[in-house]
Amino acid sequence: FNILQMTGLDDFELPRSSNFTLDLSRPVEWILTCPVMQLILVILGGARLPSYRKFMMPLLTAANLMCGVAAMFSEGGMQWAWFCFGFMLWSTYTYYNIAQIKENSD
């Protein structure tokens, strides 16, 4: 994906007051890698953490990133709606990340 980021193949001109070019390979890369990092945090947490978090944390992360991409392609009120929904998802998985730290700390 890094090679695509250097080219103009994945660039999208978004309608804004100033010209904004979205490099689409970046969000795609983030959607593929960030959920894996959240899964690794759950796995490193070990047996103390509930097993449902192995699915919940990567899904929340991917959904949050998809909200960001949807907000980039939206305008006006829908852009703010996607942002607010993504912020709620971020708040949820941040809460669970803090809970994981507390559950693993002695």
Salt bridges, closest charged atoms under 4 A:
GLU103 OE1 - ARG53 NH1 2.84
ASP106 OD1 - ARG48 NH1 3.16
